Amino acid sequence: MQDIAAKLKIIDERIKEAAEACGRKRDDVLLCAVSKTRTPEEINIAIDAGVTDIGENKVQEIMDKFDAVKPVRWHMIGHLQTNKVKYIIDKVAMIHSVDSFKLAAEIDKRAGSKGIVMDILLQVNSAQEESKFGISLDETESLIKEILEKCENVRIRGLMCVAPKADDPQDIKIYFSQVKEQYDRFGRIEHERLDFKYLSMGMSHDFPVAIEAGSNLVRVGSAIFGERDYSKQK
Ligand SMILES: *Cc1c(COP(=O)(O)O)cnc(C)c1O
């Protein structure tokens, strides 16, 4: 367990290297430590070691751990069913996985009833993998427009992407680059509820390549906490 802090240090250094290699700084890239299947104790060790942002992919895990984890920014990074939005609306700082108007509308409604504005990212499936959630590159513009027109209680902060698995992450850099292009393009829209700040791309096996392609928010789990044992996930 103590080696969570040691692993974090290594990840931190690798983020710094990748950022500096493309003329950016360590602080230009936010690290979201992904704690699925991990206990509150393990998460608190990471927080004590400097982690400010925690990502979970299941609503149930956020609810189970929320009270036992020290104050931190929570990110919902996994597929979210509309009927579960209500459970996390007052717990998370940002929802990365918005991939339909229906989901955005539910977040809007629930945020409105709490008197808050929820930050969201649109999940783009640039490789068009059948097995992955997310909108296609082509759908991004129309979804942004519809959300800006109809959802008053959400703010679109950027885009998120989960790339296909690859033995050599350089092979999938194109999928990150395509999302980065859209991020730059739509980020120029002037609107009070569109304020692009986050391009969420990169996981344990591919975050340096994602940073090279322009990511400024990496979601790293197993490289910090160790390999996951899914028998522990409810
Ligand atoms: C699990 C998960 C991650 C982190 O994956 P690792 O390979 O453990 O770094 C990142 N993003 C999403 C959406 C995830 O579900």
The ligand as an SDF file (V2000), in Angstrom:
LIG
                    3D

 15 15  0  0  0  0  0  0  0  0999 V2000
  -10.5040    2.3400  -15.6960 C   0  0  0  0  0  0  0  0  0  0  0  0
  -10.5380    3.5680  -16.5090 C   0  0  0  0  0  0  0  0  0  0  0  0
   -9.3790    4.3640  -16.6600 C   0  0  0  0  0  0  0  0  0  0  0  0
   -8.0460    3.9970  -16.0400 C   0  0  0  0  0  0  0  0  0  0  0  0
   -7.5560    2.8320  -16.6040 O   0  0  0  0  0  0  0  0  0  0  0  0
   -6.0680    2.2890  -16.2490 P   0  0  0  0  0  0  0  0  0  0  0  0
   -5.7250    1.4530  -17.4060 O   0  0  0  0  0  0  0  0  0  0  0  0
   -6.2290    1.5300  -14.9910 O   0  0  0  0  0  0  0  0  0  0  0  0
   -5.2070    3.4620  -16.0830 O   0  0  0  0  0  0  0  0  0  0  0  0
   -9.4840    5.5120  -17.4140 C   0  0  0  0  0  0  0  0  0  0  0  0
  -10.6430    5.8750  -18.0050 N   0  0  0  0  0  0  0  0  0  0  0  0
  -11.7630    5.1530  -17.8880 C   0  0  0  0  0  0  0  0  0  0  0  0
  -13.0000    5.6220  -18.5600 C   0  0  0  0  0  0  0  0  0  0  0  0
  -11.7590    3.9830  -17.1360 C   0  0  0  0  0  0  0  0  0  0  0  0
  -12.8750    3.2570  -17.0100 O   0  0  0  0  0  0  0  0  0  0  0  0
  1  2  1  0
  2  3  1  0
  2 14  2  0
  3  4  1  0
  3 10  2  0
  4  5  1  0
  5  6  1  0
  6  7  2  0
  6  8  1  0
  6  9  1  0
 10 11  1  0
 11 12  2  0
 12 13  1  0
 12 14  1  0
 14 15  1  0
M  END
$$$$
